[in-house]
Amino acid sequence: MSTYEARLAALREQMAKDGLDGFVVPICDEHMSEYVGDYAQRLAWLTGFGGSAGSAVVLKDKAAIFVDGRYTIQVRDQVDGNLYEYVGTADQSVIEWLGENAPENSTIGYDAWLHTQDWAKSAKAKIAKQNAKLAAVKTNPIDTVWEDQPEPSLAKLDVQPDEFAGKSAADKRGDIAAWLNKEGLDATVIAALDSVAWAFNIRGQDIANTPVPRGYAIVKSDGNAELFVAPEKLTDEVRVHLGNAVALRDYSEFPDALAEYEGKKLGVDPERSVAAIFEQLEGAGAHIVKKRDPTVLAKAIKNETEVNGHRAAQARDGAALSQFLHWFAQEAPKGGHDELSVAAKLAEFRGQSDKLMDLSFRTISGAGPNGALCHYSVNEETNRKIETGTLYLVDSGGQYRDGTTDVTRTMAVGEPTAEMVKRYTQVLQGHIALATAVFPKGTTGGQLDILARQYLWADGVDYAHGTGHGVGAYLSVHEGPQRIAAFGGFAEPLVAGMICSNEPGYYKDDAFGIRIENLILVEERAVPAAEQDMLGFETLTFAPLDRCLIDVSILSKSQRQWVDDYHAQVLEIVGPQVEGDAHDWLQEQCAPL
């Protein structure tokens, strides 16, 4: 019996002891985080799936794993198809699958600390047609059978100084209090980890590559607050920073503390707060008003200090990436390198800066066919050699005190094929179309998404991921509420100060992948004779594109000019930071087309 077959059997045995006919396993934690701590990697432990988004349902006699288009190939490589049915979420959701597969009169378990209330209500309604019921478990059965499950991190918190935050934590809580009074609320629950970090100007090390502390907060209408974190994580510096207006309580006290709000009117974010929070408050007799976490939009719209910090971080990061690209151009064709060694070399270049705190996510280092896996995560088993005649895709970033970076470059190793050049150029055309877009205030990312796809669509191809996501300020590399996508958050208007990625791509199964990603800042744009307020984008990321992959003949005059202007900026910003052969190479790469 394989490891994952044994784990599935152990879960089913525990489900039987708990009186469950099924159990739902998401990648999630108690804060609805995208990236979770090791202790919360239950889906990976159970199935072997290493992606950042997915779910599984385990019934007595069958099981299924659900992933989106980014992980269609990866899930088949990592999860045993004899144990799990593969389901694409675009075709069928977990709830829809349960509606078809939950046995008559069965009990399907779920952990109310890992799902939203809306999800639970929808699932209950769906399976009720089979007279099945959804039951919140007291103890997650995976936690019972996962013998060496890691403990949650007890890493110390640290302070994000005002010189980087641009606004004091007291002023941020004052803004939240003003919002509470305007809405007629007594308090609000802040459950998302990056929201807690932003509101209190604190950071942590509880999730790899994402500098957030594990904690909850309740902010009150008088500006005072309660912060729930493990006491072992606090330092004297953090205590002084937080001050007397913030009552510090143990993380474990949070569920019972909600009972103290009997009769109070609380704002709770239904998207970022788990079902258990609603259940606790409802049981205590609190009055719940469903409102979006008041920090979400404020956090997304960067202030002047954060924008300037981002520019500085991007310039620093661009120099490290450019040095790596020079090294890769010289060394990759010689052979002897693989995905892991190349990713390590890029980390080494970034690490030369004493301002680097961490990587912003695990580097996506995809050689040849592995580059076709949008969110590929290399390991010893999948590690491929860098071979001549292939493409290499690297999506990476750094966490700096003054900003978070995220950038993708695709490079040819040796002579690229005509197909590679054509697709790269089409992706570049889409990237330029979005980078140069001018649009009215109130425009959403969903309305702009087509700009990046149009050249691929015209040739009958596409890519199965969004074109852009928000990015934090020394916080999460994926930050809402804005997105540039035709799905999921597409209705959020873009606002000056928001930072997004611009990352169209193309992926040919078992052959190669292409993605070009820069970060872009939404800015006000003066348009002569405009009859309404307009917005556009400022490009923040600077590193050269691979010239040998650009078919200049299919670029328009304005597109060629954009590339030349962009490379001139790369030389201006990155050039002074690199020396010797790397500088000479950079000048060649950035010469006009």
Phi and psi in degrees as a GROMACS rama.xvg file:
@    title "Ramachandran Plot"
@    xaxis  label "Phi"
@    yaxis  label "Psi"
@TYPE xy
-70.2058  166.856  SER-2
-57.391  -46.5398  THR-3
-76.6535  -28.2721  TYR-4
-66.7637  -39.0977  GLU-5
-67.4823  -39.5301  ALA-6
-66.74  -40.1153  ARG-7
-63.1816  -40.6698  LEU-8
-64.6938  -40.1049  ALA-9
-65.1519  -38.8928  ALA-10
-64.8113  -43.0984  LEU-11
-64.1011  -37.1489  ARG-12
-64.4029  -41.1365  GLU-13
-69.2239  -37.7825  GLN-14
-58.2928  -41.978  MET-15
-62.657  -41.3156  ALA-16
-62.9742  -33.3684  LYS-17
-88.8939  1.84756  ASP-18
74.6679  30.5133  GLY-19
-110.287  140.771  LEU-20
-98.7042  -9.45056  ASP-21
-164.119  162.922  GLY-22
-151.372  140.885  PHE-23
-103.039  131.453  VAL-24
-123.061  101.255  VAL-25
-94.8682  164.972  PRO-26
-87.4995  104.57  ILE-27
-167.183  165.104  CYS-28
-129.445  -170.176  ASP-29
-71.6394  -0.0982701  GLU-30
-119.559  11.5084  HIS-31
58.4279  36.0976  MET-32
-75.9102  147.165  SER-33
-73.3002  -49.5025  GLU-34
-100.893  134.234  TYR-35
-124.076  160.429  VAL-36
-68.1099  164.474  GLY-37
-57.9202  -34.1992  ASP-38
-65.1306  -24.0654  TYR-39
-99.1528  7.17468  ALA-40
-82.1037  57.3145  GLN-41
-70.8087  -38.375  ARG-42
-66.4558  -40.9103  LEU-43
-62.8093  -43.0552  ALA-44
-62.5918  -41.8202  TRP-45
-74.3599  -40.7844  LEU-46
-114.019  -23.6686  THR-47
93.3219  -3.53438  GLY-48
-72.0546  129.228  PHE-49
-106.416  8.55484  GLY-50
-74.9186  172.589  GLY-51
-97.6816  -2.92806  SER-52
-142.501  129.156  ALA-53
165.998  169.181  GLY-54
-149.772  162.652  SER-55
-135.987  153.483  ALA-56
-124.754  129.304  VAL-57
-114.953  119.285  VAL-58
-107.278  177.645  LEU-59
-61.4225  -38.9851  LYS-60
-120.065  3.35711  ASP-61
-157.288  164.31  LYS-62
-151.705  155.288  ALA-63
-141.308  148.991  ALA-64
-121.445  137.337  ILE-65
-117.959  125.54  PHE-66
-139.495  160.124  VAL-67
-89.6491  -176.218  ASP-68
-61.6792  -21.1527  GLY-69
-67.0812  -25.7377  ARG-70
-116.983  15.7272  TYR-71
-55.9759  -43.856  THR-72
-81.4773  -42.2427  ILE-73
-59.0519  -41.5784  GLN-74
-64.2296  -32.413  VAL-75
-73.5558  -27.484  ARG-76
-76.073  -30.7918  ASP-77
-105.051  -23.0272  GLN-78
-115.519  133.633  VAL-79
-69.1001  116.074  ASP-80
-69.1791  -13.2727  GLY-81
-76.8269  -18.8768  ASN-82
-101.556  -32.0381  LEU-83
-132.523  137.341  TYR-84
-77.4783  136.325  GLU-85
-88.9474  127.44  TYR-86
-130.215  127.295  VAL-87
-84.0448  130.19  GLY-88
-65.6287  -20.3211  THR-89
-69.9506  -24.3086  ALA-90
-93.6856  -37.1709  ASP-91
-159.153  129.817  GLN-92
-83.4953  167.812  SER-93
-56.2498  -44.5499  VAL-94
-64.3199  -43.1524  ILE-95
-63.5462  -40.1992  GLU-96
-63.763  -42.6379  TRP-97
-61.6747  -37.4262  LEU-98
-61.0953  -29.5607  GLY-99
-92.5549  -25.0134  GLU-100
-116.314  -16.1476  ASN-101
-63.7971  126.381  ALA-102
-64.88  155.859  PRO-103
-56.8543  135.34  GLU-104
60.7786  25.328  ASN-105
-89.5838  166.926  SER-106
-118.644  116.508  THR-107
-102.493  121.468  ILE-108
-89.1922  150.293  GLY-109
-148.804  155.071  TYR-110
-95.0378  112.544  ASP-111
-67.0448  -10.6788  ALA-112
-89.81  2.50391  TRP-113
-126.506  7.39251  LEU-114
-138.268  155.559  HIS-115
-80.4767  161.718  THR-116
-64.3297  -39.1577  GLN-117
-62.7892  -40.0629  ASP-118
-61.7483  -45.5798  TRP-119
-62.7404  -41.9979  ALA-120
-63.5881  -42.7669  LYS-121
-66.1347  -41.7017  SER-122
-65.3659  -42.4276  ALA-123
-58.9829  -45.2746  LYS-124
-65.0867  -37.4875  ALA-125
-67.9081  -45.2489  LYS-126
-84.6325  -9.12204  ILE-127
-62.8365  -23.7321  ALA-128
-65.808  -22.0955  LYS-129
-100.046  14.7306  GLN-130
57.9305  25.5702  ASN-131
-92.0067  157.333  ALA-132
-128.506  151.171  LYS-133
-100.534  128.581  LEU-134
-125.866  127.814  ALA-135
-75.182  129.079  ALA-136
-85.4433  149.13  VAL-137
-75.6747  -37.7747  LYS-138
-130.539  130.664  THR-139
-62.7588  122.354  ASN-140
-62.6807  -26.4173  PRO-141
-66.3035  -39.3685  ILE-142
-62.1814  -29.0083  ASP-143
-72.0359  -38.5732  THR-144
-96.9637  -11.9568  VAL-145
-81.8507  93.5934  TRP-146
-67.0614  -38.2491  GLU-147
-107.749  33.0185  ASP-148
-58.6597  127.612  GLN-149
-64.057  154.266  PRO-150
-81.8852  153.057  GLU-151
-58.3818  148.611  PRO-152
-62.2559  142.886  SER-153
-116.36  26.7061  LEU-154
-61.5445  144.762  ALA-155
-67.1495  145.916  LYS-156
-76.6448  156.56  LEU-157
-138.24  168.009  ASP-158
-92.4091  135.502  VAL-159
-94.1645  105.14  GLN-160
-61.4891  152.007  PRO-161
-58.7829  -26.7659  ASP-162
-64.7934  -20.925  GLU-163
-103.613  -33.7873  PHE-164
-74.6385  -32.4511  ALA-165
79.5363  -5.33984  GLY-166
-158.153  137.563  LYS-167
-72.465  155.704  SER-168
-63.014  -36.4518  ALA-169
-62.4631  -42.5038  ALA-170
-66.2521  -36.7127  ASP-171
-64.8131  -42.9002  LYS-172
-66.8286  -32.0747  ARG-173
-63.3806  -39.4191  GLY-174
-65.1503  -40.8847  ASP-175
-64.2586  -41.517  ILE-176
-62.1152  -41.2559  ALA-177
-62.4102  -40.2862  ALA-178
-64.4586  -42.6739  TRP-179
-59.7887  -44.5068  LEU-180
-66.0365  -38.0676  ASN-181
-63.5902  -37.5338  LYS-182
-86.4685  -3.69842  GLU-183
70.8171  33.5784  GLY-184
-108.557  150.033  LEU-185
-84.5705  -29.9183  ASP-186
-165.97  168.677  ALA-187
-137.883  143.267  THR-188
-89.651  127.327  VAL-189
-112.058  110.935  ILE-190
-108.635  -27.4752  ALA-191
-69.1748  134.544  ALA-192
-64.0736  -39.7236  LEU-193
-71.6149  -27.1997  ASP-194
-68.34  -42.2609  SER-195
-61.8461  -46.0005  VAL-196
-60.5855  -44.4943  ALA-197
-68.1336  -45.1471  TRP-198
-64.7576  -31.2888  ALA-199
-107.412  4.83192  PHE-200
50.1565  50.2113  ASN-201
-126.996  159.415  ILE-202
-136.105  169.042  ARG-203
-151.978  -175.103  GLY-204
-133.278  33.7417  GLN-205
-87.0502  -15.2727  ASP-206
-128.573  131.935  ILE-207
-55.6359  128.953  ALA-208
72.3535  -3.58319  ASN-209
-123.279  110.837  THR-210
-80.6981  64.5831  PRO-211
-119.067  150.674  VAL-212
-94.5653  148.942  PRO-213
-81.2483  111.126  ARG-214
-171.176  164.433  GLY-215
-118.173  160.665  TYR-216
-140.611  149.925  ALA-217
-126.734  117.759  ILE-218
-104.846  134.415  VAL-219
-105.14  165.212  LYS-220
-69.0105  -13.1717  SER-221
-92.9401  4.48017  ASP-222
90.4773  -10.4278  GLY-223
-76.7977  164.42  ASN-224
-151.713  159.892  ALA-225
-115.907  132.996  GLU-226
-120.019  123.099  LEU-227
-105.569  105.416  PHE-228
-140.844  155.839  VAL-229
-61.334  129.226  ALA-230
-59.8499  -26.7285  PRO-231
-65.377  -16.1244  GLU-232
-87.5593  -9.90609  LYS-233
-89.5967  141.683  LEU-234
-116.234  164.783  THR-235
-60.2118  -37.6594  ASP-236
-61.3002  -42.4862  GLU-237
-67.7471  -40.933  VAL-238
-60.6669  -44.695  ARG-239
-64.5648  -43.3306  VAL-240
-58.4311  -43.2726  HIS-241
-72.2168  -35.867  LEU-242
77.3676  -178.961  GLY-243
-73.1229  -17.6668  ASN-244
-77.6809  -7.99684  ALA-245
-114.574  112.593  VAL-246
-82.5861  125.201  ALA-247
-94.7217  125.699  LEU-248
-132.527  155.78  ARG-249
-65.2432  140.915  ASP-250
-52.7586  -39.4  TYR-251
-67.5218  -16.2534  SER-252
-81.8202  -10.5507  GLU-253
-57.8613  -49.3782  PHE-254
-56.8167  -44.9339  PRO-255
-70.8071  -29.9568  ASP-256
-64.9342  -28.2484  ALA-257
-63.0737  -28.0403  LEU-258
-67.4929  -16.6996  ALA-259
-76.0534  -4.07086  GLU-260
-103.529  28.7174  TYR-261
-55.9762  129.273  GLU-262
80.1828  -6.43928  GLY-263
-88.1953  156.513  LYS-264
-103.661  113.71  LYS-265
-118.238  137.846  LEU-266
-87.5718  130.028  GLY-267
-134.66  132.683  VAL-268
-82.7361  113.54  ASP-269
-69.7977  -18.8699  PRO-270
-86.172  -30.1166  GLU-271
-112.783  2.5722  ARG-272
-120.573  134.354  SER-273
-75.4531  163.806  VAL-274
-58.091  -35.4228  ALA-275
-61.0909  -33.5272  ALA-276
-63.9389  -44.3684  ILE-277
-63.1071  -41.5037  PHE-278
-63.1933  -42.2043  GLU-279
-63.9853  -45.1477  GLN-280
-67.957  -41.8147  LEU-281
-63.3692  -39.913  GLU-282
-65.9906  -26.7619  GLY-283
-85.9478  -8.5081  ALA-284
84.2892  22.5149  GLY-285
-79.5963  155.856  ALA-286
-97.9125  116.012  HIS-287
-99.4641  130.966  ILE-288
-117.754  121.046  VAL-289
-76.5084  112.19  LYS-290
-138  145.728  LYS-291
-65.6944  138.244  ARG-292
-44.4058  121.613  ASP-293
-67.3532  -11.0879  PRO-294
-86.0577  -16.8991  THR-295
-60.1375  -52.6788  VAL-296
-71.8564  -39.4758  LEU-297
-61.9003  -37.604  ALA-298
-69.7932  -35.9527  LYS-299
-72.5121  -32.8756  ALA-300
-90.2787  98.5023  ILE-301
-69.3058  139.909  LYS-302
-80.9595  175.187  ASN-303
-59.359  -39.5181  GLU-304
-63.3722  -43.5478  THR-305
-66.7184  -39.5168  GLU-306
-63.8673  -45.9977  VAL-307
-64.6703  -36.7717  ASN-308
-63.1825  -41.5076  GLY-309
-60.5292  -45.1003  HIS-310
-59.0294  -42.4803  ARG-311
-66.0308  -43.403  ALA-312
-64.3666  -41.035  ALA-313
-64.903  -40.1968  GLN-314
-63.8251  -43.0413  ALA-315
-63.7251  -44.4827  ARG-316
-68.8431  -36.5395  ASP-317
-61.9774  -35.4763  GLY-318
-66.1545  -43.3226  ALA-319
-62.651  -43.7576  ALA-320
-66.3317  -39.9352  LEU-321
-64.2735  -39.9113  SER-322
-62.5823  -39.527  GLN-323
-64.1456  -44.6818  PHE-324
-61.4696  -37.3546  LEU-325
-63.657  -47.9667  HIS-326
-57.7961  -45.4356  TRP-327
-62.5669  -42.9595  PHE-328
-60.8682  -33.017  ALA-329
-83.473  -39.0553  GLN-330
-97.042  -34.2455  GLU-331
-59.1204  -42.3681  ALA-332
-64.9874  -17.8401  PRO-333
-74.2348  -19.081  LYS-334
85.5554  174.147  GLY-335
90.4188  0.20677  GLY-336
-113.495  154.63  HIS-337
-136.451  179.441  ASP-338
-59.2433  -41.9881  GLU-339
-69.8855  -43.7045  LEU-340
-68.4608  -35.7403  SER-341
-69.8953  -42.2676  VAL-342
-61.6372  -38.4982  ALA-343
-64.655  -37.1246  ALA-344
-66.5926  -40.1874  LYS-345
-63.2375  -42.1199  LEU-346
-62.1763  -34.8007  ALA-347
-64.304  -42.7944  GLU-348
-63.784  -42.7717  PHE-349
-63.7363  -38.6447  ARG-350
-67.8878  -10.1378  GLY-351
-70.2228  -16.2826  GLN-352
-87.004  128.961  SER-353
-75.9592  -1.97486  ASP-354
-94.4639  -6.66537  LYS-355
-73.5683  126.744  LEU-356
-94.379  -35.1663  MET-357
-173.729  170.866  ASP-358
-76.1032  156.793  LEU-359
-89.2171  -11.5856  SER-360
-170.953  168.165  PHE-361
-69.5288  125.215  ARG-362
-57.625  131.018  THR-363
-87.9992  107.921  ILE-364
-119.54  95.492  SER-365
-117.436  114.574  GLY-366
-99.4042  134.811  ALA-367
53.4698  -126.405  GLY-368
-58.926  -30.3161  PRO-369
-66.8572  -23.3098  ASN-370
-67.0738  -18.1947  GLY-371
-78.1065  -7.3677  ALA-372
-91.77  106.295  LEU-373
-49.9324  -46.2174  CYS-374
-117.806  44.9693  HIS-375
-60.155  138.873  TYR-376
-123.699  109.571  SER-377
-72.3327  143.709  VAL-378
-142.279  -179.402  ASN-379
-60.8359  -32.2744  GLU-380
-76.5094  -35.2707  GLU-381
-96.1859  -8.43271  THR-382
-54.0554  122.017  ASN-383
-109.056  150.546  ARG-384
-71.482  148.832  LYS-385
-83.2322  115.336  ILE-386
-115.695  147.493  GLU-387
-63.9571  141.705  THR-388
88.0563  10.2186  GLY-389
-120.821  173.282  THR-390
-105.858  149.475  LEU-391
-123.037  126.241  TYR-392
-111.204  127.564  LEU-393
-129.791  119.542  VAL-394
-114.605  118.214  ASP-395
-152.351  173.709  SER-396
-172.962  168.417  GLY-397
-126.976  151.373  GLY-398
-103.205  116.736  GLN-399
-120.058  153.665  TYR-400
-54.1856  -30.7869  ARG-401
-101.036  2.05497  ASP-402
172.64  162.733  GLY-403
-115.628  130.689  THR-404
-112.772  155.196  THR-405
-156.534  117.128  ASP-406
-147.972  141.023  VAL-407
-125.186  134.877  THR-408
-130.32  145.492  ARG-409
-118.41  129.721  THR-410
-125.902  143.355  MET-411
-85.6978  138.356  ALA-412
-105.94  106.607  VAL-413
79.8607  -153.406  GLY-414
-84.0138  120.327  GLU-415
-77.1663  157.617  PRO-416
-78.588  164.299  THR-417
-60.7827  -36.7483  ALA-418
-65.5597  -43.1147  GLU-419
-58.5996  -45.4535  MET-420
-64.6778  -43.1748  VAL-421
-61.3967  -49.0253  LYS-422
-67.0906  -39.7928  ARG-423
-60.8322  -43.6124  TYR-424
-66.5531  -37.0507  THR-425
-65.6991  -40.2993  GLN-426
-62.8557  -42.5588  VAL-427
-61.7829  -41.7523  LEU-428
-59.7787  -41.7704  GLN-429
-65.9726  -39.9884  GLY-430
-60.2468  -44.8452  HIS-431
-65.1946  -40.9842  ILE-432
-59.0119  -40.8188  ALA-433
-73.5086  -42.3146  LEU-434
-60.3718  -31.3033  ALA-435
-100.417  6.00646  THR-436
-63.8663  140.971  ALA-437
-123.928  130.023  VAL-438
-149.519  155.391  PHE-439
-71.2602  151.418  PRO-440
-56.3317  141.936  LYS-441
97.7138  -9.19844  GLY-442
-69.6903  141.156  THR-443
-100.116  162.78  THR-444
-62.6477  -32.1128  GLY-445
-62.317  -32.3093  GLY-446
-73.3651  -24.5983  GLN-447
-92.7366  -16.7444  LEU-448
-55.2659  -38.4791  ASP-449
-62.2136  -27.3013  ILE-450
-57.7185  -39.1083  LEU-451
-79.3324  -17.4613  ALA-452
-99.6026  -14.6178  ARG-453
-57.5563  -38.888  GLN-454
-73.7355  -32.4105  TYR-455
-73.2663  -43.9841  LEU-456
-58.1056  -39.4989  TRP-457
-60.9272  -20.9316  ALA-458
-105.614  8.58907  ASP-459
79.6018  21.9269  GLY-460
-129.819  169.224  VAL-461
-159.021  -175.117  ASP-462
-136.155  148.395  TYR-463
-98.9759  43.1298  ALA-464
-148.758  166.652  HIS-465
-65.9744  163.531  GLY-466
-88.9994  -24.9257  THR-467
-158.25  147.569  GLY-468
-131.109  158.729  HIS-469
-72.1102  159.171  GLY-470
-134.444  138.853  VAL-471
-84.9677  174.506  GLY-472
-103.555  96.7531  ALA-473
48.8682  51.4319  TYR-474
-144.579  -143.32  LEU-475
-71.2445  138.38  SER-476
-71.4354  -20.3666  VAL-477
-114.334  111.868  HIS-478
-133.42  135.792  GLU-479
-95.1843  -174.23  GLY-480
-91.7252  -9.33759  PRO-481
-77.9123  148.738  GLN-482
-148.994  152.274  ARG-483
-108.276  93.0833  ILE-484
-163.702  157.662  ALA-485
-87.9316  5.36227  ALA-486
-153.065  152.433  PHE-487
63.572  86.5122  GLY-488
85.8857  11.3324  GLY-489
-70.5611  -15.2093  PHE-490
-89.0288  1.36226  ALA-491
-80.249  121.797  GLU-492
-64.0142  141.779  PRO-493
-79.2882  139.225  LEU-494
-129.502  141.496  VAL-495
-54.195  131.355  ALA-496
106.839  -17.8438  GLY-497
-73.6396  144.603  MET-498
-113.823  130.772  ILE-499
-129.067  164.045  CYS-500
-92.8352  156.111  SER-501
-126.424  99.5544  ASN-502
-142.848  63.8238  GLU-503
-66.7637  160.379  PRO-504
-156.053  179.376  GLY-505
-149.934  139.114  TYR-506
-137.448  121.141  TYR-507
-108.43  115.015  LYS-508
-52.5555  134.926  ASP-509
62.2686  20.2607  ASP-510
-134.926  -68.4527  ALA-511
-164.095  164.072  PHE-512
-131.181  149.886  GLY-513
-134.216  133.07  ILE-514
-150.992  139.244  ARG-515
-123.735  116.546  ILE-516
-128.924  125.363  GLU-517
-124.489  159.076  ASN-518
-92.0762  144.784  LEU-519
-131.587  144.238  ILE-520
-106.162  126.897  LEU-521
-71.1161  128.643  VAL-522
-138.284  156.156  GLU-523
-69.3992  142.48  GLU-524
-129.557  122.059  ARG-525
-78.6255  122.218  ALA-526
-120.802  120.1  VAL-527
-54.4897  132.046  PRO-528
64.7935  16.7045  ALA-529
-63.7162  142.656  ALA-530
-99.2425  3.17743  GLU-531
-153.125  165.981  GLN-532
-72.3833  135.012  ASP-533
-119.64  157.184  MET-534
-128.381  160.51  LEU-535
-153.371  -165.304  GLY-536
-124.818  141.978  PHE-537
-106.012  125.496  GLU-538
-74.8008  133.115  THR-539
-105.872  -24.0283  LEU-540
-94.6454  134.587  THR-541
-133.436  110.352  PHE-542
-161.92  145.662  ALA-543
-66.3892  152.014  PRO-544
-89.5442  159.728  LEU-545
-81.9547  106.914  ASP-546
-60.5017  -35.2127  ARG-547
-71.722  -8.3239  CYS-548
-99.3309  1.00773  LEU-549
-100.391  121.392  ILE-550
-91.0955  96.8563  ASP-551
-61.1982  -27.3382  VAL-552
-66.1361  -23.4273  SER-553
-101.583  0.336617  ILE-554
-82.6505  142.87  LEU-555
-75.2798  169.1  SER-556
-58.9425  -42.7468  LYS-557
-69.4133  -32.8933  SER-558
-68.5034  -41.8548  GLN-559
-61.2563  -39.9566  ARG-560
-64.5352  -38.2982  GLN-561
-61.5099  -46.3108  TRP-562
-60.8673  -45.0561  VAL-563
-62.6059  -43.5187  ASP-564
-65.1992  -40.9349  ASP-565
-62.3796  -47.2061  TYR-566
-65.4596  -31.775  HIS-567
-64.3658  -37.7423  ALA-568
-68.1469  -38.0594  GLN-569
-58.4244  -46.29  VAL-570
-61.6989  -40.4308  LEU-571
-68.466  -40.5647  GLU-572
-89.5116  -43.5312  ILE-573
-90.5422  -35.5447  VAL-574
-48.0199  -48.5522  GLY-575
-65.189  -12.2948  PRO-576
-96.2079  -7.14957  GLN-577
-122.098  154.787  VAL-578
-132.619  169.224  GLU-579
60.2349  -137.737  GLY-580
-59.4705  -35.8237  ASP-581
-63.4497  -38.8706  ALA-582
-68.3281  -41.561  HIS-583
-62.2324  -44.0997  ASP-584
-62.4061  -42.7061  TRP-585
-60.5144  -41.1145  LEU-586
-62.5034  -39.0535  GLN-587
-66.1304  -43.3897  GLU-588
-65.8366  -30.9566  GLN-589
-98.6713  7.61293  CYS-590
-65.4917  150.533  ALA-591
-55.0655  143.693  PRO-592
